[in-house]
Structures are given as structure tokens and as C-alpha cells.
Amino acid sequence: MKHNIGEIISAAPFLSTTINPQIAEILIGDGSDDNPYLVSVILKIYLDTGQEMRPYACIYNSAEEEVLLSPGTKFVLKPCKKIDDKEQRWL
């Protein structure tokens, strides 16, 4: 992802997201993987609901406070920063 800053990326499958930052942190885990080339990343996504875009659905009865994004939803990737020094987690 570091090499794609400023680029447009597209979600191939449906993308399950949450509006709750605490739930996002639980879902990515602690980043402790034996592979140093894998990291956990929380993507902060801003949706301009006034713009024409692919459909999305807020699933309000979900314990995860889920927002489901359609395949082909496009994003511009902004710089990420490390959440903490101990774990391989980024925001």
C-alpha cells in the first residue's frame, strides 16, 4: 500500500466495513503475525453521499455497526501512519 499513495484503488468483492473505530481495532487483531511482511491496516473511508456512487448499505441491526460497500467502489489512498510501535498495525 505504501507504494500506491495517491492512487485510485478499487474493491473487487463486497467490502464489509464498520463505523465504530473500537470494533475495527478488534477485527484487525493485534498485528502479531509471524510474517514481517504482513501488517494489519484500518482504512478510514469518507463517503460523499451527495455524489453519485456505487450503492452501499448501512446494516443497522448488526453488532458490528456494518456498512457494506459494493464491488468496484473506488478510493484514493492517503498516507498511513503506524498506530503503535509494538504491533504491526496501521491507520
N, C-alpha and C positions, 0 to 999 in steps of 0.2 A: 504494500500500500504506500510505503514511503516514496516509491518511485512514480506514483500516479497522482501526486498532489496537483490540484487544479484541473485534473482531467475529469471528464464525464464518465461515470461508471453506471452500469445497468444491472438490476437484479434479474437473474434468469428465472428462478422459481418464485412462487409467492414468498414474501418476506414477512415473517412474524416479528413484530416489534412491541415494545411496551412504552407507555407514557410515564411509568414510575421508575425513577433512577435507582431506587433501592432494589427493585425486582431485577432490573438489568444487571446490577452487580452480583446478585445471587446467581442469575442464569449464566454469566460468563465464568463463574468459579474463581479460583484464586490464581489462575495462570500458572500453576505449578505443573508443568509437563516436562517429561524427560527430554523432549526435543527443544533445544535452544532456539530453533528457527520458527517455532510456533508461539504466538502470543494471543492473548485474549484482548479484543477491542470492543469498546462501546461506541457505537456511532450515534451522534446527536443529529437527528434529522429534523429539518424545518420544512413543513409543508405549507405552501402558499395556497390556501383553499380558495382564493379568489382567481387563481389561474386555472385554465383548462389543463387537466392532467389525467393520468390513468386513474381508474377507480381505486378507492381504498375503503376499508370498513373498520369502524370502531366497534369492538366487541365488548360491550359494557358489562355483561354478566360474567366475564372472565376474571378469575382471581389474579391473572397476570396483567390486567388492565391493557389488553392487547389491541393493537392496531395492525390490521393485515393489509399489506401493500401488494398490488398486482404485479405479475411478471412484466418485465420491461420498464418498470419505474426507474427513472434516471436521477442520478445525484451528481453533484460536483463535490469532489473530495477535497476537504480542507486539511491543514496540518493537524497532526495528532500530538498529544503530549502524554508522557508516562504518568500514570495515576500515583504510583509509589515505587520506591527503589527496590523493595524486597521481592516484588512479584512481577511477572511479565504481563501487566495489564495496562492498557492504553485507552485514552478517551480522545 
